[in-house]
Amino acid sequence: NIIGIKEAVGDTARMRELLTISNEQFAIYSGDDLTSLELMLLGGKGAISVTANVAPKAMHEMCQLAIAGDSAGAKAINQRLMGLHQKLFVEANPIPVKWAVHTMGLIPPGIRLPLTPLSEQYHEVVKQAMIQAQVL
């Protein structure tokens, strides 16, 4: 039996439709960090997040607040994370994530083929998003 889905399209109208035609026992999770808050405030059950690899505590708190209906609290945290939501996709996932967690001192440098290291032109934009998210 199918008990839920990961909705990663990022289309608000589609999210609303899925929530309307599903019931409480069918879980809908966001797979798009940019729209995850909105989905949870509409009734989604949580997020399968890329941002959570870099800012796990903040994403966890944002999800908890959103699911509990604390829109203001969740929005405040999400605002801080918006840069990460966007900049962690300047190159193919997980390249920027690997660079970010290395920059945080959590993993050694390097990435396995066929992936390549994050282009130097993106180092500063990802770093600034990390500072905004308060993980650096």
Number of C-alpha atoms within 10 A of each C-alpha: 3 6 8 13 13 15 21 18 12 17 12 13 8 12 23 15 10 15 17 11 8 12 10 10 8 15 17 24 22 25 20 21 24 20 19 28 26 20 28 26 20 17 21 26 20 23 24 15 21 20 23 18 14 24 18 14 12 20 24 15 15 25 24 17 20 27 20 13 15 14 16 11 14 24 17 11 18 24 13 17 26 16 21 30 22 14 19 25 16 14 15 12 12 16 20 24 23 22 24 25 18 15 16 14 10 11 12 11 12 14 14 8 7 5 12 12 15 21 12 8 8 14 14 10 16 23 21 15 22 24 15 16 21 12 17 12
